[in-house]
């Protein structure tokens, strides 16, 4: 994806407020072998771009005053209650340097799984994205999680899926095999029946002393 940006010379809170009133968004681009550069963006363009998942997990072409740079979206500041973008951070990327970022998970074939088709269970998605490390050229837009073989009460973890070529999981030091999704029974009918049976047994035992 490509977007336009413009260098800005004036910085500070007052200047940022003036930019926002004029329909612009203050932003910054940093990293690589160059110094950080303060930039501005068109609010309407960046607002609509940010609503696309691909914009959050792709290498972007930033046209900065006619010169295109490869960047990655790093942070967005939104207004507390208005649909307004206040500030955006971008990081330059180099083809030969690995990047670490979060990529959305794409859960597929859940309706075809035994848990749903045979046991009428629901699938709860435990994670929405995954932190990965890869070269910019290998960055996936999303990572598929195939649920076709998920059975009743089972949980699928990271070790059960295959990451795209050149992509490594970046959170192994804190959670080596995170759970991604799990199949859950609806309403807990089996548990209720078990509890009813136990209650009935207790009732019979309680009736014996009263009969005496």
Secondary structure, 3 states (H helix, E strand, C coil): CEEEEEECCCCCHHHHHHHHHCCEEEEEEECCCCCCEEEEEEHHHHHHHHCCHHHHCCCEEEEECCEEEEEEEEEEEECCCCCCEEEEEEEECCCCCCEEEEEEEEEECHHHCHHHHCCCCEEEECCCEEEEEECHHHCCCEEEEECCCCCCCCEEEHHHCCCCCCCEECCCCCCCCCEEEEEECCCCHHHHHHHHHHHHHHHHHHHHHHHC
